[in-house]
């Protein structure tokens, strides 16, 4: 690929009660991008449409993540989301309920600039 990565952010999210992997993943993505600002678009005149956003979500059940729904919620660029084995499931021994913890890596790429 001729794209060049110019940002990577990491985040963590969880679902404490519903064992909802997509909810935990959405919170991890939000955590990763919550404190980011990309002033380079205004400074250079490059369109957000040129940015490719690649998100990798780590959870214990990757098949339970709605990657398309997560990609649709990303605010800028052409986004794709992939779920892989990672994160944690932590069982509460008192209730038997499982806490889902997701990790996210959000990467942004632009075509190489001259």
Secondary structure, DSSP 8 states (H G I E B T S, - for coil): --EEEEEEEEEEEEESSS--HHHHHHHHHHHHHTT---THHHHH---GGG-EEEEEEEES-GGGS-HHHHHHH--SSEEEEEEEE-SEEEE-TTT--EEEEEEEEEEEEEE---
